[in-house]
Amino acid sequence: MVATAAFTGVREGELRGLLWENYDGEQIRITQSVWRKHIQEPKTKKSAASVPIIPRLAERLELHRALMGTPTSGLVFPNSVGKPMCMARLTRDIIRPAFLNAGLQ
């Protein structure tokens, strides 16, 4: 999820709403945004455009897909119950502890 955010520059809500059916290995179409529990259209027409995926990110996404059981549809980054992942929880529970364990502030 972090690599996708870094390599695409999509907004948080767009990242949370990414769907496998909109990904073809080279680009991903932004068709929805998730803010809290609300699913809505992307913020602007420009946001709804396709986003190119560099090969390094494509490799990571394919590994992620394989680890998820090779889905062809649904959220790219679901939480443990299939809902959009909460970025604040990801930061609190995974990223921050990893930084602290590495001795980073």
N, C-alpha and C positions, 0 to 999 in steps of 0.2 A: 504494500500500500504506500509506503514511504517512497519507494523508487518510482512508482507511478505518479505520485504527486510531484516529485522532483523533476522527472523527465518530461512531463506533459504540461505542467503549470495550470491544470484545471483547478477550479474552485473546490473547496471542501465539500459542499453539497453535491457537486457534479461527480466528484470522486466517490462519494458514498452511494451514488445512484448508478454507477457504471454497470452495464449489463453485458454478459457474454455474447448474446445474440447481436450486439452492435460492434463486436470486435472481429476483425478478419486477419489478424496477424501483422498488418501493416498500419492500420489506423483504427480508431474507435470513434463512433458517432456518439455525441452527447445528446441524449434524448430526454433525460430527466435529471432533476436535482432533488436531493433529500435534505431537508432542514428540520431538525428534531424528528418528529414523526410524520411530517408532511412531505408528500411527493408532489412535485410541481414541474412545470416546464423550465428549461434553462432560463437564466436571468435575461439574456439578450439573444437576438438572432445570431450574432457572431458566436456566442457561446454554444449554439446548437450545431455548429460546423463540426466536421470530422477533425480529429487531432491525430497527427502522424505519430507513429510509434517507432522509436529507433530500435535497431536489432538487439542491443543489450537489454532493453526493457522487454522486448518480445520474448526473449529467452526466459526472463524471470516470470513473465505472465504465463507462459506455457508450463513452466515448472509448478507454479501456483495452481494452475488449472489441473494438472496431473495429480497433485497432492489432494485436490478437492474431489477427485473421482471423475475427472474429465467432463464437467457439465457443458452443455451447449446453450443453455439459457439460464437466466436468473442473475442475481447480483454477483459481481466479480469479488467483492469483499463483504460477505455476510458475517454476522456474528454467530455465536454458537447455536442460536435458535433460528437462523435464516433471515434475520432482519438486517437492515443496514448497520454496519459497524459504527460505533460511537468513537469519534476521534479523541475526545477527551479521555475516555477510558483507555484507549490504546496508548496514549501518552502517559497516563498515570500508571497503568499496570505493566507495560512492556518497555516503552522507550526510556522513560525516566529511570527505572531501576537498572536498565542496561548501561546508561550513562554513568550512574553512580557506581556500579560495579567496576566500570572501566576507570574510575577516578576522575570523571569529568563532572563539572558543576551543572 
